[in-house]
Amino acid sequence: MLRIAGAHVRFDSTEALDGVDLAVGDGEMVVLLGPSGCGKTTLLRAAAGLQPLDAGRIELDGKNLTGRRPDQRGIGLMFQDEVLFPHFDVEGNVAFGLRMAKVPPVERRRRVAEVLALVGLSGFEGRDVATLSGGEAQRVSLARALAPEPRVLLLDEPFGSLDRLLRERLIDELRPVLDQVGVTAVHVTHDHHEAFALADRIAVMASGRILRNGTPEEVWTDPRTAQVARFLGHTNVFDSEVPPALASAARRSDSFVLRADRIEVVIADDRGAAVTGDETARLPATVARRRFRGDRYELRLEADIGGVVATLDSITPDGPAVGANVQLGIGPDAVIPLES
């Protein structure tokens, strides 16, 4: 439904967007994930018409939007900072886009009440925006973006300024709201947990390019490159060939990931030697550190291949102590080969 083809944006000597291609299906939520300065916000602003393209094309439902003004695109935008108008009450803020579109007053009031109910703020019409909490202000901002019934909603790190608990609550609330109205969405974040919670598809960006594009399951289990793996939150990324001791668990590769949640930690035999079974390799290691993570224990271990992180499902304090010799059971599902 939304298609961005060959998008280029240059700021002086910096290529902010370097030939970006992205297609978003009807009703789909695509999350752009990447570090600050990778181009994700520039891509959002270009789609909204706030940033001209130096080259490329933006289409909505097959129609070329390139060069059209933002108000002619049928695209809504929600920013990280709610940017509410202080001289308007909640109703005035939510109705702003409707007023610009010359929607009659009776219809404006009906639509404002409808979207406020959708975001859980029924009865807030007359509230001064200065009295709103951070979460309420973001809900008003979302209602304002949805009020004109955009074909596509663009969300630029809308929860980035909120505390963790409130952010997680609003993340849980956002997707049902968007599904209810059936709007297509592109969401920007640098937080991989947020991306996994919201996305139908994740596009990982770096240096103005999309490096990996797929469902959350696809990009996690096959990140393709070490750069993408690290940004997705994989802790055991090795920029070296899969060692011979793991040859039974995976094909040889110039770099690889060991999934922390798929590593079995067992007490080492007296020799502490690596033992290879039919499918599971066993590497000797020493527990360097234990950390309690609330729902699990995290072990940091020293092995021949370097430092390894493994997680224990049990939240009991029982388990290998710091300094203990253990063996790491590594099966084929724990090893992800990466491209060069």
N, C-alpha and C positions, 0 to 999 in steps of 0.2 A: 504493500500500500504506500509506504514511504520509501523512496529510493534515493540514495546519495551515490553519485557515480563520479569517480576521479576528482574528488574534492581537494583543491590546493588553496592554502592560505599562507602567505608569507608576511612576516613582520620584520622589516629590514633584512638582516642576513639569516633570520630564523625561519625554517619551514615548519610552521605550526601545524599544518595539515599537508601530508605528502601523498597525494593520490588515494584518498580514503574511499572505499566502496562499502556501502552498507544498505541492506534491504530489510525492512521491518514489515511483517505481515499484519493483516487486519486483526485488531484485538490483541496483538502480541505486546509483551513488555520486553524490551531489550535493554540491558544494563551495560553502559560503557564503564569499564573498570580500568583504573590506571593511576599512576602517581601524579602529583601536582606538576603541571607544565607539559603533560603528555599530549595535549590537544583535545581532550574530551569536551571541555567547556566551549572551546572554539568551534568544534563540530556542532554542538547544540545551538550556539548563537548563529551559525551559518544556516542551519535548518530553519530557524525562526525568522531569518531575514535581518538580524541585527549585525551580522558580519558578512560583508560581500566576499564572494569567492573570487580568487585570482584565476581559477580554472575549475571546470567541472560543472555538474548539473544536479539539481534537486527537483524531484518529482513527487507529487502526491496524487494518487489514483491515476497515474499516467500523464498528468498535466505538469508542464514545466513551471516551477515556481521561481526559478532563478531570475533575479531582478525585480520580483514583486515586493511591495512593501509588507512589513510584518502583519498589518491588519487585513491584508488581502490573501493570506495564506491558509486560514482555517487551522492555525496551529497555536496552542496555548503554551505558556512558559511559566514555571514556578521556580523561584530563585532560592538560594540557601538562606538569605536574609529575607524575611517576609515582606519588607518594603511596603507596609501598609500606609495609606494616606492618613496622617494624624488629624486632619481637619474633617474627615468623614467618620461616621460611626461604622459599625460592622456592616449594616445594610448598604450604606453608601459605598464601602469598599468592594463588596461582592458584586454590586450592581454596576460598577464602573464600566466594564467592557460592554455590558448591555446598553448602557446609556450612550456610549460612543457609537454603538450600532443602531441607535435610534429605536430601540425596542420600546413599545408603549408602556406607560407607568404600571398599569394593572398587570401586564404580562411580566414586567420586571419584578414586581413584588412577589408574584407567584413563583418565578424561577429562583429568586433569592431564598424564599422559604424552603423550596425543594432541595437546593444544594446544601443549605445549612443543616437540614434534617439528615441529609446523606452523610455529612461529616460529623454528626453528633452534636450540633450546636443549635438546635431548635430553640427559639425564644431569645437568641442573642442579637437580634436585629438592631436594637437601640443601644447596645453596649459601646462605650468609648473604647477604642482600640488600645489606649494607654493602660487600661485596666486588665488586659488579657494576659494570661500566662504564656510562656513560650510555646507550649503545645497548642493552646487555643489559637494563638496568632498564626501558627502554621496551618491549622485547619481552616482558618478564614482565608489564608492565602491560597490553599487548595480549592476551596469553594469558589473564590474569585476566578481562578484559572479554569474551572469546570463550567462556570455559569454560561458562557457563550456557546457551550456545546462544541468544543473544538474537535476536529477529526483526529488530531494527534496532540498529546500532552507531553511536553518536554520538562523534565525535572532536574534542576542543577543542584545536586547535593542538598536537597531541601531539609535534611535533618542534621547536617554537619555541625551546627552551632548548639545543638541540644545535648543534655547530659545522656549518659548511656541508657539508663532505664527508660526515660521518656522516648529516646530515639527508637529503642526496640519496640516499645508499645505502638508508636506511630507506624513503624515498618509493618507490624502485624495488621494494623488497621487499613493501611494504604491499598494493598492489593485487592481486598474485597470491594472497596469503594470503586476502584477502577474497573473491576470485572462487572460490577452492577451496572455501570453506565456504558460499558462496552467500548471504552476509549483505548486507542492504541497509544503506547507510551514508550519514551526513551528516557532512561534514568541514569544520571551520572553519579558515581561515587568512587572513592579511593579505598573503601572498606570491603574486603572480600566477603565477610560475613553478611553484610547488607546485600551484596550482589547475589549470593546464593539464596538468601531468603526471599528475594523479589522476582528474580529473572526467569523468563521462559528461555532466554538466550543471553549469554554473556559475550561481549566483545572486549577483549583485553587490548589496551592501547599503550604505546610507548613511542616517543619521538615522532609524533604525528602520524603514526601508522597503526592499523589494527593487526596485531600479531596472532591472535587466536579468536575464533568465533564459533560458538557451539552452545549446546545446552549446558547447564551447570554440571551435570554428570559427565558429559563429554570432556569439558575443559579440565575438570579435576582429575579424571582418570587418564587423560592423554593430553597434558599441557604442551607437548611437542618440544618446547625449548626450556632451558634452565631459567631464563629470564621470566617467562610466564609462570613456571612452576613456583618460583620464589614469591612472585607477587600474589599468587593464589593462596599462599600460606603453607606450602609444603616446606617442612623444616630440614629434611634430609636430601639435599640436592648436591650431587657430586660431579664436579667437572673433570671426570676421568673415565676411562673405560670400565665397564663392568668387570670386576676382578674374576680370575679363574674360579675362586671358591663359590661364586654365585652363578657360574655358567649353567648349572642345572636349573636355576630359577628364572633365567632370562637370557635373551640373545645378547651378544656383545654390542656395545654402543660406546660412543665417545663421551657420553655423560648419562646420568641416570638419577632417578628418585627412588628412595626407599620410603614407603608409606608408613608413617609412625604408628598408625592404628592397626597395621597388619603384621607387625613384628612380634614374634613370640619370644618372651624372655624366660629362659629356663636355667636352672642351676647347672653350672659346668661340671663335667666329669673331672676326675682327679688330674688328668693330664692337661685340661683346659684347651684341648686341640680342636680344630675345626673338623666337624663330621658332616659328610654329605650323604643324604638319603636319596631316594629315587627322584623326589621333586623338591624337597626342602633342604636348603643349605644351612649349616650351623657354623656361626663365626664366634670365636672367643672374644669376650669383652669384659671390661671392668666398669662397675657403676661409679660414675664420677659425681653425680648429684641427683637428689630426689626432690621433686617439687609437688606440693599438693595444689591441684587446680580446681577444687570444689567438687567436681563430679568424677575426678579421676586423679591418678598419680602420673606424673611425667618423669621419666628417667632419662638422664643424659649419660651416655656411655662412651667409653674409649675403646675402639676396636682397631684392627690393622688397617681398615679403610679410612679411619679418621673418627671424628665425633659423630655419634648417632643419637637421635632422640626416639624414644619409644614410649607409648602410653599404656597404662594398665587400666583395664575396665573397672577393677575393684577399687573402691574408695576406702578400704580398710588399710591401716598402717602396715599390715603384714606384707612381706615381700623382700626382695634383695636389698640389703643395706648398702650405704656408701662404702666403697672399697671391695665389695663382694665380686668374686669372679663368676661370670654367667656365660651362657651361650645364647646367641640370637638366632632364633629359628626364622628363616627367610624363605618363604615359598614364592611361586611364580606371581601370585596376586599382590605381593608386596613390592615388586620391582617394576618401575616404569622406565623403559629406555627412552632417551631423548635424542632429538636430532642435533647435529653439530651446530 
